[in-house]
Amino acid sequence: MSAKVLERFPAGSPRGSWPAEECAARRRARGEPATVVMDLKSDAFLVVVPTGEED
């Protein structure tokens, strides 16, 4: 499965702050199938949606 990155958030957010999850929740409320994944290489949380393309 391939995915399109919509937003990128640094992993060092203040304690109790989940900006990537909040962003994904807003997009899901609008009907987009957004989810959050961790990019370990860049130490960031990514909000992604599936593109429907096969790898």
N, C-alpha and C positions, 0 to 999 in steps of 0.2 A: 504494500500500500504506500502511496506517496501522499505527501501533505504539503499544504501551502502555509508558510509562516505569516501570521497576521500581525503579531506584536511580539516584542522581546523585552523581558524585564530582568534586571540583574538579580542574582540570588541573594544578595546581601541586604534585603529589605529589613526595616526595623521589626523587632519582635511583635507578633500579632498582626502584622500587615501582610496581606496576600494579594497584591495588585494583579498578578496574572490570573488567579482564580476569580477575582472580581470581574476582570475584563471578560473572561470566558463565560461567566454566568450572565453578564449583560448580553453577550452575543447569542447565547443559547435562548435567552428570553425573547430575542428577535427571530428565533427559528433557525439559527445557524448551528451546525453540529460541532461547535468549538470545544477543544479540549486543551489541557496543559501538559506539556512534556518538559523534561529537564534535559538541557544540552550540557553534558558534563565538561566537554572540551572548552566551552566558553563560559561556564559557570553562570548560566542564565536559564530562566524559565521561558518557554515559548508557547504562545497561544497559536494553535494550528487547527486547520480544517482539512478533511480528506479531499483530494482532488479527483478521485475516481480513476486516475491513471494507474496502470500496472507498471511495476518496475521491471 
